[in-house]
Amino acid sequence: MKTLEEYLRLPYSLEILPDPDGTGYTARFPELPGCITVGCSLEETVSNAMDAKEEWICAALEDGSPVPEPNKRDGYSGQFKLRIPKSLHRSLAERARAEGISMNQYCLYLLTKNNTLEHAR
């Protein structure tokens, strides 16, 4: 069995969605059933999600319950380059700054949100 630290280094999927009432965000790790949290900002939501993941795994290890490993992502590096118009770049950078997060984090949020909505249909 892996240690807590070994599990925390694994690349679990994180999904973040805005709350329907517009008051914040909900985050979950699909591979860890019931590992869900919320936050008022994207930055707070990500921080809360990392804490929730650690607590979920720690509780499972203490109970002797199995800890699922992340889904295999063979053949995918998790990176790609994208050329976008300068106006879109500016808009994304400004929204990320307003949320207090990096543009990469903001783009990840947007892609995750859209991908989750598409899969829900």
C-alpha positions in Angstrom: 0.0 0.0 0.0 1.2 3.5 -0.8 1.8 6.2 1.8 -0.3 9.4 2.1 2.5 11.3 0.4 2.7 8.9 -2.5 -1.0 9.1 -3.1 -0.9 12.9 -2.9 1.7 13.0 -5.7 -0.6 11.1 -8.1 -2.3 13.0 -10.8 -6.0 12.8 -9.7 -8.5 14.6 -11.9 -10.0 17.8 -10.4 -13.3 19.1 -11.7 -14.4 22.7 -10.8 -17.9 24.1 -11.6 -19.5 27.4 -10.8 -22.4 27.1 -8.3 -25.7 27.6 -10.1 -26.6 30.6 -7.8 -23.3 32.3 -8.7 -22.0 32.5 -5.2 -18.8 30.4 -5.7 -17.6 27.1 -7.0 -17.8 23.4 -6.3 -14.8 21.0 -6.8 -14.6 17.3 -6.8 -12.1 14.5 -7.6 -14.1 12.0 -9.7 -11.7 9.1 -8.8 -12.3 9.7 -5.1 -16.1 9.1 -4.4 -17.6 11.8 -2.2 -14.5 14.0 -2.2 -16.3 17.3 -2.8 -15.7 20.8 -1.5 -16.7 24.4 -2.3 -15.1 27.9 -2.3 -16.0 31.5 -2.9 -13.2 32.1 -5.5 -11.4 29.8 -7.8 -8.2 30.1 -5.7 -10.0 29.2 -2.5 -11.8 26.3 -4.3 -8.6 24.8 -5.5 -7.0 25.2 -2.1 -10.0 23.6 -0.4 -9.9 20.8 -3.0 -6.3 20.0 -2.2 -7.2 19.9 1.5 -10.2 17.7 0.9 -8.2 15.3 -1.2 -5.6 14.9 1.5 -8.3 14.4 4.2 -10.2 11.9 2.0 -7.1 9.8 1.4 -5.9 10.0 5.0 -9.3 8.8 6.3 -9.3 5.9 3.8 -5.8 4.9 4.8 -6.8 5.1 8.5 -9.9 3.0 7.9 -8.0 0.4 5.9 -10.2 1.2 2.9 -8.9 1.0 -0.6 -7.7 4.3 -2.2 -8.5 4.4 -6.0 -5.7 5.4 -8.2 -6.1 8.1 -10.9 -7.4 7.0 -14.3 -4.5 6.1 -16.7 -3.7 8.8 -19.2 -1.2 6.9 -21.3 0.0 8.9 -24.3 -1.0 12.3 -23.0 1.4 14.7 -21.5 -1.2 17.1 -20.1 0.3 19.9 -22.1 -0.5 21.6 -25.5 0.3 24.9 -27.1 -2.4 27.1 -28.4 -2.3 30.3 -30.5 -5.1 32.7 -29.7 -6.0 36.2 -30.7 -4.4 39.0 -28.7 -7.8 40.3 -27.6 -8.8 36.8 -26.2 -5.4 36.6 -24.5 -6.0 40.0 -22.8 -9.5 39.0 -21.8 -8.4 35.7 -20.2 -5.5 37.4 -18.4 -7.8 40.1 -17.0 -10.4 37.6 -15.8 -7.6 35.4 -14.2 -6.2 38.5 -12.5 -9.7 39.4 -11.2 -10.0 35.9 -9.7 -6.5 36.1 -8.2 -5.2 33.1 -10.1 -2.8 32.4 -13.0 -4.1 32.4 -16.5 -3.2 28.7 -16.8 -5.4 27.9 -13.8 -8.3 30.1 -15.2 -8.0 28.4 -18.6 -8.0 25.0 -17.0 -11.1 25.9 -15.1 -12.9 27.1 -18.3 -11.9 23.9 -20.2 -13.0 21.7 -17.3 -16.3 23.5 -16.9 -17.1 23.2 -20.6 -15.9 19.6 -20.8 -18.0 18.6 -17.8 -21.1 20.4 -19.2 -20.6 18.6 -22.5 -20.4 15.2 -20.8 -23.5 15.9 -18.8 -25.6 16.1 -21.9 
